[in-house]
Amino acid sequence: MERPDPTGGSERSRWGKPARGKAEPESAPSPSVTMAPAMTRGQRWQFRGLVLTWVGVTGFFWHWWLSSGHVGTPVLFVAVSLSFLYIATLLPSFYMFYVGQMR
């Protein structure tokens, strides 16, 4: 009488190794991956123009915001400035960086 397969009839044991006496099947060659630009040359220039415009607008905003006329309560000014820094400067900066790195 033949002993039942402890793996439940599958070719692999529960640890992902080939079952005893079973040969590892040959794997197919993996396809090659090529990097292609996500933007055309014209789109790249438009993106650069958008980034420069955004940097200029952000710089103007911070120059305007940090003028002394906006400080009422210093603690609240710092809290609101930190939230503006995160929402209006850091998040868009990360977005622009990663869009520029797309391939």
C-alpha positions as CSV (number, residue, x, y, z in Angstrom):
1,M,0.0,0.0,0.0
2,E,1.3,3.4,-0.9
3,R,1.8,6.0,1.7
4,P,-0.4,9.2,1.2
5,D,1.4,12.5,0.3
6,P,1.6,14.6,3.5
7,T,1.4,17.8,1.4
8,G,-2.1,17.1,0.3
9,G,-1.1,16.1,-3.2
10,S,0.6,19.3,-4.1
11,E,4.1,19.4,-5.6
12,R,5.4,21.6,-2.7
13,S,5.6,21.2,1.0
14,R,4.0,23.7,3.3
15,W,7.4,25.6,3.5
16,G,7.5,26.3,-0.2
17,K,10.3,23.7,-0.9
18,P,9.8,20.9,-3.4
19,A,8.3,17.8,-1.9
20,R,10.6,14.8,-1.4
21,G,11.5,13.1,-4.6
22,K,10.0,15.9,-6.7
23,A,12.3,17.9,-9.0
24,E,12.1,21.7,-9.1
25,P,10.4,22.8,-12.4
26,E,12.5,24.9,-14.6
27,S,11.4,28.5,-14.5
28,A,10.8,30.6,-17.6
29,P,13.2,33.5,-18.2
30,S,12.1,36.7,-16.6
31,P,11.1,39.5,-19.0
32,S,13.4,42.4,-19.2
33,V,12.3,45.8,-17.9
34,T,13.1,48.9,-19.8
35,M,12.7,52.4,-18.4
36,A,10.7,54.8,-20.6
37,P,10.1,58.5,-19.9
38,A,6.6,59.2,-18.6
39,M,6.5,62.7,-20.2
40,T,7.3,63.8,-23.7
41,R,9.9,66.6,-24.1
42,G,7.1,69.2,-24.4
43,Q,5.4,67.9,-21.3
44,R,8.7,68.0,-19.4
45,W,9.2,71.7,-20.3
46,Q,5.6,72.4,-19.2
47,F,6.2,70.6,-15.9
48,R,9.4,72.7,-15.3
49,G,7.5,75.9,-16.0
50,L,4.8,74.8,-13.6
51,V,7.4,74.0,-10.9
52,L,9.1,77.4,-11.4
53,T,5.7,79.2,-11.2
54,W,4.9,77.2,-8.0
55,V,8.2,78.1,-6.4
56,G,7.7,81.8,-7.2
57,V,4.1,81.8,-5.9
58,T,5.2,79.9,-2.8
59,G,8.1,82.3,-2.2
60,F,5.7,85.3,-2.6
61,F,3.2,83.8,-0.2
62,W,5.8,83.2,2.5
63,H,7.3,86.7,2.1
64,W,3.8,88.1,2.5
65,W,2.8,85.8,5.4
66,L,5.9,86.3,7.5
67,S,5.5,90.1,7.4
68,S,4.9,91.6,10.9
69,G,1.3,92.6,10.2
70,H,0.1,89.0,10.4
71,V,1.3,88.3,13.9
72,G,-1.5,88.6,16.5
73,T,-0.9,86.0,19.1
74,P,2.6,84.5,18.6
75,V,1.5,81.0,19.6
76,L,-1.3,80.9,17.2
77,F,0.8,82.5,14.4
78,V,3.4,79.7,14.8
79,A,0.7,77.0,14.8
80,V,-1.0,78.3,11.7
81,S,2.4,78.9,10.0
82,L,3.4,75.3,10.7
83,S,0.2,74.0,9.2
84,F,0.6,76.3,6.1
85,L,4.2,75.0,5.8
86,Y,3.0,71.4,5.7
87,I,-0.1,71.9,3.5
88,A,1.1,74.6,1.1
89,T,4.8,73.9,0.9
90,L,5.9,70.4,2.0
91,L,3.1,68.3,0.4
92,P,3.3,70.0,-3.0
93,S,7.1,69.8,-2.9
94,F,7.0,66.0,-2.4
95,Y,4.4,65.7,-5.1
96,M,6.4,67.8,-7.6
97,F,9.6,65.8,-6.8
98,Y,8.1,62.4,-7.4
99,V,6.2,63.5,-10.5
100,G,9.5,64.8,-11.9
101,Q,11.1,61.4,-11.1
102,M,8.5,59.3,-13.0
103,R,9.8,56.8,-15.5
